């Protein structure tokens, strides 16, 4: 009887722990693309980000370095450009969770969008950047999680390297 009670408590604890952790956008998107081995996802851990910040601190503004330090993780997904509509529709389906912040089209072959997820306090805790280049047949999704402040968002929205 005690063994059954112990197993039941363990199962409930496991379920509760999983319920508290919701998957980020990249994880959800990758679960839709498991059949296609050309869709790749690279995760950059907090430890890796810390090392990048320390190595490349010279020449970057101090406020940008502080913004990067607040990130928990970054995931970069690469796929064929045709997956843009799949990613965009997944974000559209989750309108209560993700809000479209900015949409861009720099020419006939490049388009993209920024989506954010805010916590109950109104702070941005997840940012999803989509960029499709139909000429090169490439989709890039950058999914950032952590504390993302307005200054960091402005930098990303105005960054020419992401748009072109």
N, C-alpha and C positions, 0 to 999 in steps of 0.2 A: 504494500500500500504506500509506504514512504517513497519507494522507488518511482511509482507512478506519479505521485505528487511532485517529486523532484523533476521528472521529465516534463510534466505539464508546466511547472514554473519556468524551466529553462526554455521551453518553446515559446511561452508568453514573453519572456525577456527578449528573445531573438526577434520576435515579431515587432515588439515595441521599438527596438533599436533600428530595425529596417524602416519602420514607418516614419521615424524622425528624420531620416536622411533621404531627401528627394533627389533624383538624378538630375544632372544639369542637361542643357539642351544637346550637347554633343553626344552624351551617352544615349539619350532618347533617339537621336538621329541615327547613330550607329546601329542601334537595335533594329531599325527599319531596313538597314542595308547589309545585313549579315550574309545574304546570298551573293553579294558582289565583292570579290576579293580585291578589286581595284580601289575601293573606298578605304582610305587609311586615316587613322587618328593617332596623333602624337600628344602625349600628356606631359606638360612641364610642371614638375612638382614645386612646392614652396622652397625646398632646399636648392633645387636647380635655379630657381629665380633669384634666390639670395646670392648664389655664386655669380650669376650673370650681372646682378646689380653691383657687386663688389669688383668684378673684373672690368666693367665698362662704365664706371662712375665718372671718369674724366670726360669733360666736354658736355655732359648732360646737365640740365638745370636741376637744382636741388629739389624743387617741388616735384619734378617728374620722377626723381629717384624715390621720394617718399611715397608717391602714388603707386609705383611698381612694388614697393615693399608691402603695401596693404593688400596685394592680390594673394589669394589662396592657391589658385591654380590657373593654368591656361591649357586649353586643348586646341589643337590645330587639325582640322579635318580637310583632307584633299580628295576630290572626286572629279568626275567628268562634269562639264558645265550643265548637262541635262538634269542633274540633281538639284539645281537651283530651285526649280519650282516645287520639288518635293520638300526641301528645307523650308522654303518660304511658306508653303501651305501648312506644314507642321507648326510653325510659329503662329500663323493665322488661326489655326484651330485652338491654340492656347492663348487667346486674346486676354483672358482674365489674368494670365500669368505674365505674358510678354507684351510689351507695348512698342509699337513701331516708333522709332525716334527720328530716323532720317533715311531717306531713300535717294539714291543717286544713279545717274546714267551719264557716264562721261563721254561716250560715243556709241556707235551702233553695236559694238562688240562687248563693251564692259558695262556691267550694272551691279548694283549692290544695295545693301540695306543694313541699318543698325537697329537692333532691338534691345530693350533693357527689361530687367525684372527688378522690382523694388520690394523691400521688406515692408512690414507693417508701419515702420517709422518713416517710410518714404525715401529711404536710402537705396541707391542702386547697388545691388549685390551680385548681379550677373549681367554681362553684356555679350551679345551675340552679333558678330559682324559677318555678313555674307558678301562675297565678291565673286562674280562669274565673268569669265573671259571666254566668249564663244569662239573667238579666233584661235585661241590656244587650247580650247576645249578643257577648261580648268575651272573648277569651283574650289574656293578656299573659304572655310568657316573658321573663324577665331572665336573661341568661347572663353571669356574671362570670368572668374568668380572671385569674390572677396569684397572689400570695401572700395567702391569706385566713386571718386568724388567728381564734382562738376568740372574742375580744371582739367582733369585727366580726360573726361569726355570731350571737352572742347578741343583738346589737342588731337584726339583721334578723329573727330568729325572734320577737322581742317587739315589733316595730314594728307599731303599729295601722294605719298608713296602707296597708301592703301587704295586710293581712288584710281590711279593710273597704272 
